[in-house]
Amino acid sequence: MTGMMTALFGGVGPDWTARQVPVPEPGTGQIVVRAHAVALNNADASMLAAADPTSGGTGTQYQAGYEFAGEVTAVGDGVTIPAIGDRVMGTTPGSFAQYVLADHRHVLPVPDELGYDIACALPTGLLTEHGALMTGGFRSGQSVLITGATSSIGLIGVQIVKALGAGQVIATTRSAAKHDLLERAGADTVVVTGEQDLVQAVLDTTGGDGVDLALDHVGGSTFAACLPATRVDGAVVNIGRLDTAESTVDLDALSYRHLRVAGVSFGFTRPAELGAVIAAAGEQLLPAVTDGRVRPLIDTTLTFDTADKAAERLRSDQAHGKIVLTVP
Ligand SMILES: NC(=O)c1ccc[n+]([C@@H]2O[C@H](COP(=O)([O-])OP(=O)(O)OC[C@H]3O[C@@H](n4cnc5c(N)ncnc54)[C@H](OP(=O)(O)O)[C@@H]3O)[C@@H](O)[C@H]2O)c1
């Protein structure tokens, strides 16, 4: 394939800049996907800020984005699945482009029921939340605490644990205004941390035992609270640091409860291992995606031409769910 395409770059100013670059060619094990829609993640805002030379950033220019959905247009040597013409959704750095170069193991098929504008908002949530559940040793029937559950991936997490048969799902938000959002996503109990003590609320609703598994998107004091809110022999998995990456924990709560504590960061996972995480998520979750039990919440859909508005919305911290860009 030859020719030029539009891609969005960070590292130029506070927003992404559209630039003409060559359409990529797939190497061994790679595919090229004609992207129809891409979705923003929390990490896109921090990368933009860190690279913005107009406010002290590095000025290192990079092709932005992580998530995409579209149609396979070329495959490299050794790729049998997916095939040219297949509808896929996936994750790769540099996804904000008309043609996206990706590892063939880092995509999932898009069910016929799903448009690209919805599908593009799923991969990060599916692989991260399912990968974290597997890391925590989740089993059907268990109780799960999800902190920062109104985050885009947290909302997917609530739906996933319900779809996989969780016995009880407890979800947190700082704001009472988002209580109903979490109930609609499937939470059995919502804890408003701006008004309630997290540990006490979880113990009250689990007969004093705590949950089997906590998935923490917040870090800081919320991560610390997950330890005494988790039952003996349970597990706590940190996924995000929406508050802060520093946390002071009570080691008595950790040791007396025989807890397992783990962290996941799939952006820093080796390609083959990430492929296995994505394959497992697809196997377990695509039926629930197909029948509508798992759907991303879409806050706004904009276009490449209005990517500055998308970045502004992402930075505002006001979005409820994913921000999507359709690709020209
Ligand atoms: N481990 C991985 O591989 C992986 C992959 C993707 C994302 N992540 C991480 O997961 C987290 C969520 O990502 P996302 O893109 O889904 O986020 P997002 O949609 O931007 O999250 C927005 C939500 O974050 C909550 N929030 C913001 N600041 C907070 C604070 N100081 N304390 C508590 N809650 C706060 C707000 O909830 P309320 O207002 O309702 O409280 C808001 O609804 C991020 O930290 C991200 O870096 C990790």
The ligand as an ORCA input file, in Angstrom:
! r2SCAN-3c Opt
* xyz 0 1
  N      -3.582     -0.539     34.156
  C      -3.829     -0.288     32.885
  O      -3.362     -0.987     31.979
  C      -4.708      0.896     32.559
  C      -5.334      0.995     31.295
  C      -6.165      2.086     31.065
  C      -6.359      3.046     32.055
  N      -5.706      2.944     33.240
  C      -5.901      3.926     34.299
  O      -7.198      3.745     34.822
  C      -7.717      4.990     35.288
  C      -9.058      5.260     34.613
  O      -8.850      5.547     33.237
  P     -10.041      6.138     32.337
  O      -9.456      6.567     31.030
  O     -11.174      5.175     32.328
  O     -10.398      7.412     33.244
  P     -11.506      8.524     33.094
  O     -12.672      8.019     32.312
  O     -10.858      9.775     32.632
  O     -11.918      8.703     34.627
  C     -12.764      9.725     34.998
  C     -13.255      9.465     36.406
  O     -12.173      9.516     37.307
  C     -12.666      9.833     38.590
  N     -11.630     10.649     39.241
  C     -10.922     11.658     38.682
  N     -10.056     12.162     39.573
  C     -10.208     11.448     40.707
  C      -9.610     11.502     41.991
  N      -8.676     12.407     42.310
  N     -10.016     10.613     42.918
  C     -10.950      9.710     42.627
  N     -11.573      9.619     41.423
  C     -11.197     10.481     40.485
  C     -13.955     10.604     38.406
  O     -14.921      9.868     39.103
  P     -15.949     10.511     40.163
  O     -16.045     11.985     39.850
  O     -17.208      9.771     39.904
  O     -15.369     10.211     41.492
  C     -14.214     10.515     36.891
  O     -15.522     10.046     36.600
  C      -6.642      6.030     34.966
  O      -5.842      6.235     36.108
  C      -5.840      5.382     33.861
  O      -4.527      5.873     33.784
  C      -4.900      1.885     33.511
*
